[in-house]
């Protein structure tokens, strides 16, 4: 059970660009807490000044996470309430936060998420690529071996894939992806919620050609490998194949058409099995 005499750690999502995207609840929490732990205190101060909020700030980023984690836990054990914020978006998603959250769980310290902006979700829902199933891979590894393994994973994934990338590394990433994507759909989203927000829906060759023109925070939305999906479906029994499409709400006629297409057979052949 959580100890109610301890402080609470609030995981507070902040705007990814447009300052109007802060939630009323986030403002309330930032006003209420004793301390704000920020990835970059100078950056976060701009937001806090905009909101006319003045609170003690503690720097909490990737390079001091191990030391500052213990300091924050000590403050929480003293009964202080702390809001954890990153430079933009939701803490813990490619931003510091995971370690302090794990430690709070170990110490029975209450954690409350305060939802808000998240770049990958906004990019996905605006991409036009399937949102039914997706996988978020963050930034590709820099290590050559790890990167090669991750690219191989991307090649075989049959779900929509979401990647983050920095503009100065974009061209190399696109060149690596070109080797495995073939004709798969890809959408580049950049500067989400900001004045230069843009969704670029072009084939990967054009994206590579224009790569050095793209500035700001970048999200890549990549269509899953349809061939892998079809091969996996064809490994199912006919009954399992039928139930797969039935679970998606399709009627019998449409299910039979899809199964026939997946298996490259006449639909009458499939129909005979479900009379």
Order of alpha helices (4+ residues) and beta strands (2+ residues): beta-alpha-beta-alpha-beta-alpha-beta-alpha-beta-alpha-beta-alpha-beta-alpha-beta-beta-alpha-beta-alpha-alpha-alpha-alpha
